[in-house]
Amino acid sequence: MRTVKFNIQYIIRLVIFWLLYFAWFRMMFIVYHHTKIMDGMHSDTGKSFLYGIRLDLSVLTGAIIIPYILWTFQQFFKNRIIHLLNLGYNIVLIVFVSCLSVINLKVYGEWGTLLGARALHSFLSPAETPDFISLGSVLLMVFASGLFAYFGVKFYRRFITNFSYPIENKIMRWIQIVIVPVCIIIAFRGGLQEVPIDESNVNYSQYPVNNILATNNLYYFVHTCLDPSADADFYKIKSEAVSQRK
């Protein structure tokens, strides 16, 4: 009797990869800003990994929609071009997330917030050129972003290797092609509740730094670009952070 294998190996690996990548950023954040975490607060800070998972899942399911579509085509029309399109998309996304994550380390340290639409305007505007931006800091951010991206791409290419492996059983292939979008929609909304998840759902701590940690930086950036009111408090937070450093 033939054994039926239920295996969405590529999609599962991709989900695990992004969960680990986002967790990696949180670990970098904790190490880089360890002086902002008060003694006795570390256990509360560690909870950010748990409380941030739902928002991480929401972000990554949005990010893997294109790989899922390409993976579906690859099940029926195995083609190197499809493989290269998927590889290129994931590499570009890894590089973007890496750069965003490294910049956020600097932005939070100076302004007490993540990089959003208003922070990006201040970051890029010649009239509001941040006083902490120097040639040395730019080169350091470029180097760190490149290093972060290099290990991300290397990890992806080493372990996410079975994009082009078709599911041999046709029934199981169709079942998985139908089930995955349902899972993506549920995860993207953050569950079955009436209102989709947003950054307010991860604010679990009385310490702002922990809530920042639990907030997915890619979600925050995209959300504030689509909804300008999402970071309406940026200038107030920025002013308070600058005042505290003086």
Secondary structure, 3 states (H helix, E strand, C coil): CCCCCCCCHHHHHHHHHHHHHHHHHHHHHHHHCHHHCCCCCHHHHHCHHHHCHHHHHHHHHHHCHHHHHHHHHHHHCCCHHHHHHHHHHHHHHHHHHHHHHHHHHHHHHHHCCCCCHHHHHHHHCHHHCCCCCCHHHHHHHHHHHHHHHHHHHHHHHHHCCCCCCCCCCHHHHHHHHHHHHHHHHHHHHCCCCCCCCCHHHHCCCCCHHHHHHHCCHHHHHHHHHHCHHHHCCHHHHHHHHHHHHC
